[in-house]
Amino acid sequence: MNPYHPQEFFDLSNSPAASELFKDITYVWEGVAALPSFIERIIEPKILGEVEEGAWVEPGKVQMEPGSRVERGAVVRGPTIIGRNTVVRSKAYIRGHVMVGENCTIGHGVEIRQILVLNNSQIAHTNLVTTCLIGNRVLVAYLAGLLNYRLDGKPICVKINRGEEKQEFPTELIHLGACVGDDSKIGAMTILQPGTVVGQRCIIYPQISVSGYVPNDSIVKLKSQPVEVIPRNQSLK
């Protein structure tokens, strides 16, 4: 069994398009490179949702399904697919090669490019998320950093550390963000380093840096909290 197959991270039963994307993919992170050409092939540009006055949606390059909404001040470039009842908040910037599922929220001030977001997920306000795969019912909280580029410019290698098992998977990709499995929560101001792979039902606490592989049902937090809490009257002495 391949523990890094897309089906080990995502329930695709209610996402037929995403299921097609992953049909011939061996490792989940390979979906990032496959996403642009896949979206270009399947997109059916149409506006069946609401575009508020003051929003801009690139003509002929965006597919908006019924119940979706792009709020005033948002910019949506194509090719982009926005699922049913998904909201793109004010001042969000969608840069293209994006596929967002149903009942999702792309928050205020969020910038996204070349990502897949499955159903019922939220990317909270003021986030930059590019070249990533986001599962169902995922929360990416405020100011989380899903990084996708090494400072030395070298191709990104996915590193897996499962107890005594250590593996490296070279990708030849200069830009590769995170893969986040279903029902996982990424805390505010947390950093996911390039090529991080997070399993299902994980909780990653705020304000920490994470890299490599996080197995299903994990909680990631600091070992100690260097904060002292004292009564207010004592602090005035």
C-alpha positions as a Python dict, from the first residue, in 0.01 Angstrom:
ca = {
    (1, 'M'): (0, 0, 0),
    (2, 'N'): (119, 350, -85),
    (3, 'P'): (62, 572, 224),
    (4, 'Y'): (118, 887, 17),
    (5, 'H'): (-148, 822, -248),
    (6, 'P'): (-408, 1102, -282),
    (7, 'Q'): (-684, 878, -148),
    (8, 'E'): (-493, 851, 181),
    (9, 'F'): (-533, 1228, 224),
    (10, 'F'): (-860, 1323, 55),
    (11, 'D'): (-1214, 1186, 32),
    (12, 'L'): (-1283, 1245, -338),
    (13, 'S'): (-1628, 1084, -350),
    (14, 'N'): (-1803, 1423, -365),
    (15, 'S'): (-1544, 1587, -590),
    (16, 'P'): (-1557, 1419, -932),
    (17, 'A'): (-1329, 1675, -1096),
    (18, 'A'): (-1061, 1636, -829),
    (19, 'S'): (-1096, 1260, -854),
    (20, 'E'): (-1016, 1288, -1224),
    (21, 'L'): (-713, 1507, -1147),
    (22, 'F'): (-564, 1240, -919),
    (23, 'K'): (-658, 939, -1133),
    (24, 'D'): (-308, 862, -1258),
    (25, 'I'): (-108, 1020, -975),
    (26, 'T'): (108, 809, -744),
    (27, 'Y'): (208, 1060, -475),
    (28, 'V'): (-30, 1329, -356),
    (29, 'W'): (210, 1621, -409),
    (30, 'E'): (231, 1538, -781),
    (31, 'G'): (-115, 1691, -809),
    (32, 'V'): (34, 2040, -777),
    (33, 'A'): (226, 2019, -1105),
    (34, 'A'): (-69, 1851, -1280),
    (35, 'L'): (-320, 2116, -1174),
    (36, 'P'): (-266, 2395, -1434),
    (37, 'S'): (-311, 2183, -1746),
    (38, 'F'): (-600, 1994, -1584),
    (39, 'I'): (-792, 2314, -1507),
    (40, 'E'): (-729, 2447, -1857),
    (41, 'R'): (-874, 2125, -2000),
    (42, 'I'): (-1194, 2100, -1794),
    (43, 'I'): (-1295, 2462, -1732),
    (44, 'E'): (-1629, 2582, -1873),
    (45, 'P'): (-1622, 2962, -1836),
    (46, 'K'): (-1958, 3090, -1711),
    (47, 'I'): (-2086, 3316, -1436),
    (48, 'L'): (-2375, 3147, -1255),
    (49, 'G'): (-2294, 3310, -921),
    (50, 'E'): (-2291, 3672, -804),
    (51, 'V'): (-2018, 3924, -883),
    (52, 'E'): (-2069, 4229, -663),
    (53, 'E'): (-2021, 4577, -804),
    (54, 'G'): (-1656, 4672, -763),
    (55, 'A'): (-1525, 4316, -805),
    (56, 'W'): (-1335, 4213, -1117),
    (57, 'V'): (-1360, 3869, -1277),
    (58, 'E'): (-1148, 3805, -1586),
    (59, 'P'): (-1388, 3774, -1882),
    (60, 'G'): (-1410, 3431, -2042),
    (61, 'K'): (-1168, 3263, -1803),
    (62, 'V'): (-1367, 3199, -1484),
    (63, 'Q'): (-1629, 2937, -1399),
    (64, 'M'): (-1860, 3036, -1112),
    (65, 'E'): (-2121, 2786, -1003),
    (66, 'P'): (-2466, 2875, -859),
    (67, 'G'): (-2464, 3029, -512),
    (68, 'S'): (-2102, 3143, -537),
    (69, 'R'): (-2015, 3507, -472),
    (70, 'V'): (-1722, 3737, -536),
    (71, 'E'): (-1736, 4038, -306),
    (72, 'R'): (-1659, 4399, -384),
    (73, 'G'): (-1288, 4468, -425),
    (74, 'A'): (-1185, 4110, -505),
    (75, 'V'): (-991, 4023, -821),
    (76, 'V'): (-1029, 3684, -991),
    (77, 'R'): (-801, 3594, -1281),
    (78, 'G'): (-838, 3275, -1478),
    (79, 'P'): (-838, 3001, -1539),
    (80, 'T'): (-1029, 2961, -1213),
    (81, 'I'): (-1318, 2737, -1108),
    (82, 'I'): (-1530, 2844, -809),
    (83, 'G'): (-1774, 2585, -671),
    (84, 'R'): (-2130, 2618, -546),
    (85, 'N'): (-2193, 2844, -246),
    (86, 'T'): (-1828, 2946, -217),
    (87, 'V'): (-1751, 3304, -118),
    (88, 'V'): (-1448, 3506, -225),
    (89, 'R'): (-1419, 3789, 27),
    (90, 'S'): (-1334, 4152, -36),
    (91, 'K'): (-976, 4228, -150),
    (92, 'A'): (-894, 3864, -218),
    (93, 'Y'): (-669, 3811, -520),
    (94, 'I'): (-702, 3489, -719),
    (95, 'R'): (-415, 3469, -966),
    (96, 'G'): (-528, 3174, -1177),
    (97, 'H'): (-498, 2796, -1208),
    (98, 'V'): (-722, 2769, -903),
    (99, 'M'): (-1000, 2519, -837),
    (100, 'V'): (-1213, 2574, -527),
    (101, 'G'): (-1486, 2331, -426),
    (102, 'E'): (-1828, 2386, -271),
    (103, 'N'): (-1912, 2581, 47),
    (104, 'C'): (-1565, 2728, 85),
    (105, 'T'): (-1446, 3069, 201),
    (106, 'I'): (-1151, 3253, 51),
    (107, 'G'): (-1100, 3524, 310),
    (108, 'H'): (-1041, 3897, 301),
    (109, 'G'): (-698, 3986, 164),
    (110, 'V'): (-610, 3626, 67),
    (111, 'E'): (-387, 3569, -235),
    (112, 'I'): (-395, 3227, -403),
    (113, 'R'): (-244, 3072, -717),
    (114, 'Q'): (-222, 2717, -852),
    (115, 'I'): (-409, 2550, -570),
    (116, 'L'): (-685, 2298, -521),
    (117, 'V'): (-926, 2355, -234),
    (118, 'L'): (-1178, 2078, -169),
    (119, 'N'): (-1526, 2120, -20),
    (120, 'N'): (-1619, 2304, 302),
    (121, 'S'): (-1274, 2453, 363),
    (122, 'Q'): (-1169, 2799, 477),
    (123, 'I'): (-861, 3002, 401),
    (124, 'A'): (-889, 3280, 655),
    (125, 'H'): (-808, 3645, 595),
    (126, 'T'): (-462, 3773, 507),
    (127, 'N'): (-302, 3454, 378),
    (128, 'L'): (-80, 3376, 80),
    (129, 'V'): (-136, 3018, -41),
    (130, 'T'): (19, 2905, -370),
    (131, 'T'): (109, 2569, -528),
    (132, 'C'): (-78, 2380, -256),
    (133, 'L'): (-342, 2110, -216),
    (134, 'I'): (-604, 2171, 54),
    (135, 'G'): (-846, 1894, 156),
    (136, 'N'): (-1208, 1888, 270),
    (137, 'R'): (-1311, 2077, 587),
    (138, 'V'): (-967, 2228, 633),
    (139, 'L'): (-902, 2552, 817),
    (140, 'V'): (-599, 2763, 728),
    (141, 'A'): (-611, 3029, 998),
    (142, 'Y'): (-508, 3395, 992),
    (143, 'L'): (-156, 3475, 865),
    (144, 'A'): (-47, 3113, 827),
    (145, 'G'): (245, 3084, 587),
    (146, 'L'): (235, 2793, 342),
    (147, 'L'): (577, 2852, 190),
    (148, 'N'): (665, 2718, -155),
    (149, 'Y'): (1021, 2831, -235),
    (150, 'R'): (1364, 2752, -94),
    (151, 'L'): (1584, 3054, -32),
    (152, 'D'): (1868, 2886, -224),
    (153, 'G'): (1637, 2831, -525),
    (154, 'K'): (1698, 2456, -537),
    (155, 'P'): (1424, 2205, -629),
    (156, 'I'): (1209, 2100, -334),
    (157, 'C'): (1242, 1752, -188),
    (158, 'V'): (956, 1598, 11),
    (159, 'K'): (1108, 1446, 324),
    (160, 'I'): (922, 1175, 514),
    (161, 'N'): (1023, 1076, 867),
    (162, 'R'): (805, 803, 1018),
    (163, 'G'): (992, 676, 1322),
    (164, 'E'): (1289, 484, 1190),
    (165, 'E'): (1163, 511, 832),
    (166, 'K'): (1319, 803, 647),
    (167, 'Q'): (1253, 870, 280),
    (168, 'E'): (1320, 1153, 38),
    (169, 'F'): (1121, 1218, -277),
    (170, 'P'): (1289, 1467, -516),
    (171, 'T'): (1027, 1663, -711),
    (172, 'E'): (1233, 1880, -950),
    (173, 'L'): (988, 2159, -863),
    (174, 'I'): (1119, 2502, -769),
    (175, 'H'): (777, 2594, -627),
    (176, 'L'): (591, 2346, -409),
    (177, 'G'): (382, 2441, -108),
    (178, 'A'): (195, 2215, 132),
    (179, 'C'): (-48, 1927, 97),
    (180, 'V'): (-304, 1933, 380),
    (181, 'G'): (-534, 1635, 434),
    (182, 'D'): (-905, 1635, 518),
    (183, 'D'): (-1027, 1779, 851),
    (184, 'S'): (-693, 1931, 948),
    (185, 'K'): (-649, 2271, 1113),
    (186, 'I'): (-350, 2500, 1059),
    (187, 'G'): (-317, 2754, 1340),
    (188, 'A'): (-270, 3128, 1304),
    (189, 'M'): (80, 3250, 1212),
    (190, 'T'): (207, 2895, 1168),
    (191, 'I'): (466, 2828, 897),
    (192, 'L'): (454, 2519, 678),
    (193, 'Q'): (788, 2490, 504),
    (194, 'P'): (806, 2405, 131),
    (195, 'G'): (701, 2048, 55),
    (196, 'T'): (531, 1985, 391),
    (197, 'V'): (276, 1701, 384),
    (198, 'V'): (3, 1699, 652),
    (199, 'G'): (-225, 1398, 696),
    (200, 'Q'): (-593, 1387, 786),
    (201, 'R'): (-745, 1517, 1112),
    (202, 'C'): (-430, 1694, 1227),
    (203, 'I'): (-410, 2004, 1447),
    (204, 'I'): (-108, 2228, 1412),
    (205, 'Y'): (-87, 2485, 1689),
    (206, 'P'): (-32, 2856, 1618),
    (207, 'Q'): (304, 3026, 1576),
    (208, 'I'): (525, 2728, 1503),
    (209, 'S'): (728, 2614, 1202),
    (210, 'V'): (661, 2268, 1056),
    (211, 'S'): (836, 2072, 783),
    (212, 'G'): (839, 1720, 643),
    (213, 'Y'): (553, 1479, 710),
    (214, 'V'): (278, 1494, 974),
    (215, 'P'): (91, 1161, 1006),
    (216, 'N'): (-287, 1130, 1036),
    (217, 'D'): (-446, 1226, 1369),
    (218, 'S'): (-144, 1420, 1495),
    (219, 'I'): (-123, 1730, 1713),
    (220, 'V'): (182, 1947, 1653),
    (221, 'K'): (277, 2195, 1926),
    (222, 'L'): (579, 2335, 2106),
    (223, 'K'): (723, 2119, 2384),
    (224, 'S'): (711, 2409, 2627),
    (225, 'Q'): (546, 2747, 2640),
    (226, 'P'): (792, 3018, 2750),
    (227, 'V'): (526, 3247, 2892),
    (228, 'E'): (476, 3345, 3256),
    (229, 'V'): (131, 3441, 3381),
    (230, 'I'): (121, 3644, 3703),
    (231, 'P'): (-150, 3852, 3880),
    (232, 'R'): (-170, 4214, 3767),
    (233, 'N'): (-114, 4354, 4117),
    (234, 'Q'): (208, 4154, 4147),
    (235, 'S'): (342, 4298, 3820),
    (236, 'L'): (311, 4651, 3962),
    (237, 'K'): (538, 4585, 4260),
}
